Amino acid sequence: KNFVFQSPTKVVFGRGAEKKCGSTLVAAGLTHVLVHYGGGSVVRSGLLASIEENLQEAGIAYTLLGGVEPNPKVGLVRKGIELAKKTGVDCVLAVGGGSVIDSAKGIAVGTANNMDPWEMIEKQIMPKNILPVAVVLTLAAAGSELSNSMVLTNQENKLKRPLNYDINRPFVAFMNPELTMSVNV
């Protein structure tokens, strides 16, 4: 069954939900997205290529940043912030599971507040702004696709910490259950 649900994140659920990504972003007035992903399965499955094609058809410019690992690293988030500022993106599109989504939230918060997200975590500074975060989910019930939390890992001091504020919630999550069927349980 296909449906749309909003709480407060808009959920677009069903077969082919990810194909509504471009039109949804255009309707939100977005023009240039940072597509953030892990690498392996998103590339091998053809999902990343499909997302790129969908964005092109919608007339949305995009910049790619892969390499997210489990327990997302603040170093990659910082690289993403630099890239987002350099390219002038107005949205971060996470294609993956919880780690990718948390990393995308870190980039969106750091870019919009012109602050290092780890400093925000350490001092529990409430973000005033965030670039819109959209999600194409590849892991059933990752949680981060609807939550107000982002969790990042700082490899330098071997700490893993959250930043939990409602502003962190993605504005839309595209959930096609067919993209999660090959995930081991």
N, C-alpha and C positions, 0 to 999 in steps of 0.2 A: 504494500500500500504506500502510495506517495502522499506526502503531506508537507505543510509549512507550519512551523511552530516558532514562537518568539517568547523568550523568557530570561532576560531582556535580549539575549542574542537571538537573532533570527536564524531559524534552522530550516534549511531546504533539504528535505529528505526524500530519497527514492532512487530508483534506477536512473542513472545519467545525471544526477544532481549536480555534479561538477561541471557539466556542460552549460549550466546557468550562471557560472562564475562571471564571465565577461559582461553579460548583459546586466547583471546585478551590480557590478562595480561601476559600470557606465551610469546606471540609474542613480547611484549614490554620488555622482559627479566626480569620480576618481579617474585619473588619466595616466598615471605612471606607477606601477607597483613593483616592489621588490619581492620576487618569488623566492622563498626561503624553503630549503628542503635538506634531507639527509644525503641521499645519493643513491645507493644501491638499488633497492627495489623500485623506487619511484622512477628511476631512469630505465631499468631493465623491463619494467612492465609497460612502458610507453605512456604512463600517466603524465609525466612531465612534458613530453612532446605534445600530448593532447591538450594540456593546460596552456602551453605556449600558443598552439594553434587557435584555441578559443579566445585568448586575449588578443591575438592579431586580428581575428575576425571582428572583434568588438571595437577595434581601433585603440586599444590600450597599449601604451609602451610598457616595457618591463625590463628589469635587470635581474639576473640570476645570482643567487648565492647559496651554494650547497655546502655540505660538509658537517652538518649537525650530527653529533654523536649522542648516545644516551647520557643523561645527566649533562644537559647543555652547558657549554663552557662560556664564561664571560669573555674570554679572549675572542671568540668568533662573534659574539654579540657586539663587541667594540668594533671589530672589523666591519660588521653590518651597519653600524651607526655611521662610520666614516663613508661607506659606500652610499648609504641612503642620503646623506648630506651632499655628497659629490654629485649624485645623479638627480637629485631633486624629486625623489619618489613621494607620493602622497598616500601610500598604503603599503602594508606588509601582508603578503599572501603566504601563509604557512601551508605547505603541502606535505603532510606526514602525520605523525602521532604527537604525543605529549611533549617530548623533548623539542621537536621542531616548533611546536606552538609556543612553548615557553621562551625559546630563543627568539622567536618572532616578536613576542610581547616585549622582551628586553630591548630589542632594536627599536621598536615603536615608541616605547617610553623614553629611552635614552635620546633618541633623535628629537622628539617633540619637546623635551624639557631641557635639551642641551646640557645633559648631565650624564655622568658615568652611572650606569644602572647598579653597579656594585656599591657605590657610595650611597645611592638611594636605599639599597637593601640594608647596608650596615647602620645607617642613621634613621631608617624607617621614615624616609621622606615621602610624603604622599605626592604622587605625580599630579601636576596641574593639567597636563595635556597628554595626548597619545595620538600617534598616527593611527588611523583605522586599521584594525587587524581582521583579516578574513582567513578562513580555514577550509582547506579541502582535506577532510579526515581520512586517514588510511588505517587507523587502529580503533576498533570498536571500543567505545566508552573510555577513551583516554582521560576524559574529565576536563582537561585544559581548554577544550573547545567551547565550554560554557562557563568556566570558572573565572573568578576574580583573582586568581593566584598565578604567579610565575615563580618558578624555582630555578635558580642558576647555581652553577658550581664554579668556584674560584680555585683553579689548580695551584696557584702560587701559595695560598695559605691552607689548602686542602679543606675548604669549607663549602657547604651546600646550604643555601638559605633562600627563603621565600620573600616575596613582596606581594602582599594581599590587599588590593584596593579595587573597588568596583570598576574604576576606569580601565582596568586591565582586561575586561571582558571583550572577546571578539565581537564585532558588530554582526557578523554573519558566519555560519558554519554550513558547508555543503557536505552532506552525509549520504554517500551511496554505499549501501551495505555490500555491494559486490566488490568494492575496493578493500574490504576487510576479510573476505572469505578465506584467503590463503594464509592468514595469520594463525600461528599455532596457539592453542589454548593451554 
